[in-house]
Amino acid sequence: MIRLFAAVPIPEQIGLALSRRQQGIDGARWRPLEALHVTLRFFGDLREDVARDLDAELAGVGGQPFDMVLEGAGAFGEGREIHAIWAGVAESEPLRRLAAACETAARRAGLKAEGRNYRPHVTLAYLRNPDPDVVARWIQGNNLLKSPPIPVESFGLFSSRQTKEGSRYRLEAEYPL
C-alpha cells in the first residue's frame, strides 16, 4: 500500500515568504518548506496496481499552464478543535478544473468520489488544542497575505509516509500541463 495525493508544490521563493509567517502559536507543528503544497486530490492508501492505474489516468489530464495566487489565511476547526492553519488560494477556475480532472482520473482508476468540497489552501501548521484567541490573532495578523502570481506548469503525484517528525512527501510522478 502507498498513500498518495496529487498536488501543486509551492516554489521555494514563495515558501520562504510563507515560512516567515510560521510563528506565534505555541505548540504548532509548522510544516517544513518542502512540505508546502496545494492539494488537488487526496487518494489515500492504494494498492500498487491501483496506483499504477491512477498514474496512467493522471498522465492524461493535460491542460494549459496558468497562474495561481495565495491570498488570505484561515483555520480548519473551531475553538479548541482548531487543527490546522493555512494560507488561502485566490479563486482560480483553472485550478478548480485541474482538481476536477484529478477527481475524474481517480474515478477512472476505480476510486470512490471525494465527498468533501474542494477548498484549495496551503497547510502551514497542524495544531492540537490551541488557544482560540491566539489563533484568531494569528489569522488577523496574516489575513492580508497575498503572493505574487505563481506559474503552474505541471502538477505531481506525491507519496506520503508518517515519521516521528510528521509526514514526509516524495514526488512519484510529474505531469506537465
C-alpha positions as CSV (number, residue, x, y, z in Angstrom):
1,M,0.0,0.0,0.0
2,I,1.1,3.5,-0.8
3,R,-0.5,6.8,0.4
4,L,-0.9,9.2,-2.5
5,F,-2.1,12.6,-3.3
6,A,-2.0,15.0,-6.3
7,A,-0.7,18.5,-5.7
8,V,0.9,21.6,-6.9
9,P,4.2,22.2,-5.0
10,I,4.9,25.7,-3.7
11,P,8.0,27.2,-5.2
12,E,10.9,27.8,-2.8
13,Q,10.8,31.6,-3.1
14,I,7.1,31.7,-2.1
15,G,7.7,29.0,0.6
16,L,10.4,31.1,2.2
17,A,7.9,34.1,2.4
18,L,5.4,31.7,4.0
19,S,7.9,30.4,6.5
20,R,8.4,33.9,7.9
21,R,4.7,33.7,9.0
22,Q,5.3,30.4,10.8
23,Q,5.5,31.7,14.3
24,G,3.3,33.0,17.2
25,I,1.3,29.9,18.1
26,D,2.7,27.8,20.9
27,G,2.8,24.1,20.2
28,A,2.1,24.5,16.4
29,R,3.7,21.9,14.2
30,W,4.9,24.1,11.5
31,R,5.3,22.5,8.1
32,P,8.8,22.4,6.5
33,L,9.4,24.2,3.3
34,E,9.5,21.0,1.3
35,A,6.0,20.0,2.5
36,L,4.2,23.2,1.3
37,H,1.8,22.4,-1.5
38,V,-1.8,22.9,-2.7
39,T,-3.5,19.5,-2.7
40,L,-5.6,18.8,-5.8
41,R,-6.9,15.4,-4.7
42,F,-6.0,13.1,-1.7
43,F,-6.3,9.5,-2.9
44,G,-5.4,7.7,0.4
45,D,-3.7,4.3,0.8
46,L,-3.7,2.4,-2.5
47,R,-2.5,-1.0,-3.7
48,E,0.4,-0.8,-6.2
49,D,-1.7,-1.9,-9.1
50,V,-4.3,0.8,-8.4
51,A,-1.5,3.3,-8.0
52,R,-0.2,2.4,-11.5
53,D,-3.7,2.8,-13.0
54,L,-4.0,6.2,-11.2
55,D,-0.7,7.3,-12.6
56,A,-1.8,6.4,-16.1
57,E,-5.0,8.3,-15.7
58,L,-3.2,11.4,-14.3
59,A,-0.7,11.3,-17.2
60,G,-3.7,12.0,-19.5
61,V,-5.0,15.0,-17.6
62,G,-3.2,17.7,-19.6
63,G,-4.5,21.3,-19.7
64,Q,-3.0,24.7,-20.1
65,P,-0.4,26.4,-17.8
66,F,-1.9,29.1,-15.5
67,D,-1.1,31.3,-12.6
68,M,-2.4,31.0,-9.0
69,V,-2.1,33.5,-6.2
70,L,-2.0,32.7,-2.5
71,E,-4.4,35.0,-0.6
72,G,-5.6,35.3,3.0
73,A,-5.2,33.0,5.9
74,G,-7.6,30.8,8.0
75,A,-8.0,27.7,10.1
76,F,-9.8,24.4,10.0
77,G,-11.9,23.7,13.0
78,E,-13.4,25.9,15.8
79,G,-12.4,26.7,19.3
80,R,-10.1,24.2,20.9
81,E,-10.9,21.9,17.9
82,I,-8.9,24.0,15.5
83,H,-6.5,21.5,14.0
84,A,-4.7,23.4,11.2
85,I,-3.9,26.9,9.9
86,W,-3.5,27.7,6.3
87,A,-2.7,30.2,3.6
88,G,-5.6,30.5,1.2
89,V,-5.7,30.4,-2.6
90,A,-7.4,33.1,-4.6
91,E,-10.4,31.8,-6.7
92,S,-9.0,30.2,-9.8
93,E,-11.1,28.5,-12.4
94,P,-8.1,26.8,-14.0
95,L,-7.1,25.3,-10.6
96,R,-10.6,24.1,-10.0
97,R,-10.6,22.5,-13.4
98,L,-7.3,20.8,-12.6
99,A,-8.7,19.5,-9.3
100,A,-11.8,18.2,-11.1
101,A,-9.6,16.5,-13.7
102,C,-7.7,14.8,-10.9
103,E,-11.1,13.7,-9.4
104,T,-12.1,12.3,-12.8
105,A,-8.8,10.4,-13.0
106,A,-9.3,8.9,-9.6
107,R,-12.8,7.7,-10.5
108,R,-11.5,6.2,-13.8
109,A,-8.8,4.4,-11.7
110,G,-11.6,2.9,-9.6
111,L,-11.5,5.1,-6.6
112,K,-14.6,6.4,-4.8
113,A,-15.7,10.0,-5.3
114,E,-14.3,12.6,-2.9
115,G,-17.2,13.6,-0.5
116,R,-15.8,17.0,0.6
117,N,-16.0,20.3,-1.3
118,Y,-12.7,21.3,-2.8
119,R,-11.1,24.2,-0.8
120,P,-7.6,24.9,-2.1
121,H,-5.1,26.0,0.6
122,V,-1.5,25.6,1.8
123,T,-1.4,24.0,5.3
124,L,1.2,26.0,7.3
125,A,0.8,24.2,10.7
126,Y,-1.1,21.5,12.5
127,L,-2.4,22.3,15.9
128,R,-3.5,20.4,19.0
129,N,-5.9,22.1,21.5
130,P,-4.7,25.7,20.7
131,D,-5.8,28.8,22.4
132,P,-8.6,30.1,20.0
133,D,-7.7,33.7,20.8
134,V,-4.1,33.2,19.8
135,V,-5.2,31.5,16.5
136,A,-7.6,34.3,15.8
137,R,-4.8,36.9,16.4
138,W,-2.5,34.9,14.1
139,I,-5.2,34.8,11.3
140,Q,-5.9,38.5,11.8
141,G,-2.2,39.3,11.5
142,N,-1.8,37.2,8.4
143,N,-5.1,37.7,6.6
144,L,-3.7,40.3,4.2
145,L,-1.2,37.7,2.8
146,K,-1.0,37.9,-1.0
147,S,1.6,36.2,-3.1
148,P,2.8,37.3,-6.5
149,P,1.4,35.1,-9.3
150,I,2.7,31.5,-9.1
151,P,3.2,29.9,-12.5
152,V,1.6,26.4,-12.6
153,E,3.0,24.5,-15.5
154,S,2.7,21.0,-14.0
155,F,1.4,19.0,-11.0
156,G,2.7,16.0,-9.2
157,L,1.7,12.7,-7.7
158,F,3.2,12.5,-4.2
159,S,3.6,9.7,-1.7
160,S,3.3,10.4,2.0
161,R,4.7,8.4,4.9
162,Q,4.4,9.1,8.6
163,T,7.6,9.6,10.7
164,K,8.1,10.8,14.2
165,E,8.7,14.3,12.8
166,G,5.5,14.2,10.8
167,S,4.6,13.4,7.3
168,R,7.3,13.2,4.7
169,Y,6.4,13.6,1.0
170,R,8.1,12.3,-2.1
171,L,7.4,13.2,-5.7
172,E,6.5,10.0,-7.5
173,A,5.5,11.4,-10.9
174,E,5.2,14.9,-12.5
175,Y,2.6,15.7,-15.2
176,P,3.0,18.7,-17.5
177,L,0.1,21.0,-18.3
